[in-house]
Amino acid sequence: MTVRLVVVSHSEKIADGAVELAAQMAPDVVILPAGGTDDGRIGTSLEKVMAALEQAAGEDGTVVLTDLGSAVMTAESAVEFLPDPDTVLLADAPLVEGLVAAAVAAQAGADAAGVKQAAEAVRRAAAPEAPSEAETVGPPDAAGDFELVNQAGMHARPAAKIAGGISGLEAEVTVNGVDGASMTGLMTLGAGRGSILHVEAWGPDAAKAVKYVGGLVEAGFGEP
């Protein structure tokens, strides 16, 4: 079992498409769409959302992502009807980017809080000159340099894998000066094949975090 995800959108097509995209990066994670109204119009359906939440129910919890304001209200209302609403967390994150990051985190085994954090971290596209509070606490506890070997370099899938895995660790991590838990921040690096990623980490899981990123990079993120 892993944390399950529910996507609430005003559009059935958007919900289905977002689920299809995220599933490519997290094949073992259950991701359920709840888009559009019951009669196929643009809007949200309390019944659809409740059905998805009931289907997603499990001991590991559920994280919900939404698109627009009324979708949030619909999701909140649906959660209130559940017998155990505390097992469901609503993430305040961009729907597509947040969903991808959440799915990767769930695939990596993060708990519900970690999955929610991974989704919300995509908003934290830290600037290179001020990536993290971690820099103020002294030299990193672990560090490493790794060369990108995959043809496409740092694009959405590698960024999501790095951010998703880091979000589940007890560590502050920067990659070339940006927050390693921010999918958006990593993508702004524009790092192509042959680029060197300098990874620094602070905290109890610092060495584990550097090893995790290094392993992904050296394996080409599973890409050519």
QUIRAKA-V969857 format. One line per field, one symbol per residue. ss: DSSP state (H for helix, E for strand, C for the rest). phi: phi as a letter, one per 20 degrees, with the letter a starting at -180 (. if undefined). psi: psi as a letter, one per 40 degrees, with the letter a starting at -180 (. if undefined). A space follows every 50 residues. Layout:
BEGIN
ss=???
phi=???
psi=???
END
This chain:
BEGIN
ss=CCCEEEEEECCHHHHHHHHHHHHHHCCCCCEEEEECCCCCCCCCCHHHHH HHHHHHCCCCCEEEEECCHHHHHHHHHHHHCCCCHHHEEECCCCHHHHHH HHHHHHHCCCCHHHHHHHHHHHHCCCCHHHCCHHHHHCCCCEEEEEECCC CCCCCHHHHHHHHHHHCCCCCEEEECCEECCCHHHHHCCCCCCCCEEEEE EECCCHHHHHHHHHHHHHCHHHCC
phi=.cgdccddcfcfffffffffffffdbfeefcdebdmefdnefqccgffff fffffegafencdddcedgfffffffffffeffcffeddeeebggfffff fffffffenffffffffffffffefffgfbfafgfedogffbbadcefdf gemedgfffffffffffedeaeccclndffedgfgffffmfegnfeeedc bcogdgffffffffffffemlmdf
psi=iihiihhhiehdddddddddddddegeehhhhigiiideeihaihddddd dddddehieeiihhiiciddddddddddddeidgdeehhhhgihdddddd dddddddeeiiddddddddeeeeggiidegdiedeeeaiidiiihhhhei deagaddddddddddddeigihhihfeiheehdddddedfhiheihhhhi iiidfdddddddddddddeffei.
END
